[in-house]
Amino acid sequence: MKPAPFTYHDPRSVSDAVALLATHDNARVLAGGQSLMPMMNFRYAMPDHLIDLNKVSELAYIRVENNTLNIGAMTRQRDIEFSADIGQHCPLLHAALAHVGHRQTRNRGTLGGSLCHQDPSAEMVNMAALLDATMHVVSQRGARDIPLADFAVAYMTTALEPDELLAGVTFALPAKKHGHAFVEFARRHGDFAIVACSTMLALDSHGNISNATIALSGLSHAPLRPAAIEQALLGQKPDAATFKAAAAEAEKISAISDAYVSSAYRQHLARVLTCRALEQAAAHAKEMQHG
């Protein structure tokens, strides 16, 4: 297959890119191209204008500031994977990126491209949910910030207006001494996950859970943060009984079905992976506490 005819644009600045978006109808932004180009070749996407951001260098950065991690939308996944700052302050991102495609796709794929594609099983979308990401969006009309919970509005559909561009993302950094885990189930390594679960746990001086965050992907059009499960974990001993009870609640979450996987199977995976992720995170948290 070949893409439908389109006009190619090659801006060198954010101002030039948003001007193009404001003046051209049916325009799409090209970041890493790992999802958009196959969609164009199969004519699932048929933009009249393609706006290439690969020479807009101001959109590629990694900064740790005031307990937040700020990453530009055009930052390559491979750069995030090997960032020393991220390894020090948010190693869970490294763990999740190990499941993203293959080295070749991570070399080209970008953070912003993954978040704007908004595949419900994408690992970076899961991380954005877990780390309370805020999306920084710009257009000729100005700038606005969108929490991830409001960014994903439907299956592979975001809150971006046609003239808006994702410029960067701010993640809330976790406490220094915490345990983390990212687990997923896919048919084979590199495939999109059927279900994925990430979690972070912190323990108090008595060894009880003082903070818990969980993000589940693959059950709905966007990752889920099961607040009731997170709250129920607080003050509990990080043991098998606690985690099995949390996992049993995760299995009750409504899940989508499709031609390949039933909702019941996704719910089963939610239970298994939630328990597994909590066990791994707890083991890591105990190491950090005594390290």
Secondary structure, 3 states (H helix, E strand, C coil): CCCCCCEEECCCCHHHHHHHHHHCCCEEEECCCCCHHHHHHCCCCCCCEEEECCCCHHHCCEEEECCEEEEECCCEHHHHHCCHHHHHHCHHHHHHHCCCCCHHHHHHCEHHHHHHHCCCCCHHHHHHHHCCCEEEEEECCEEEEEEHHHHEEECCEECCCCCCEEEEEEEECCCCCCEEEEEEECCCCCCCCCEEEEEEEEECCCCCEEEEEEEEECCCCCCECCHHHHHHHCCCCCCHHHHHHHHHHHCCCCCCCCCCCCHHHHHHHHHHHHHHHHHHHHHHHHHHHHC
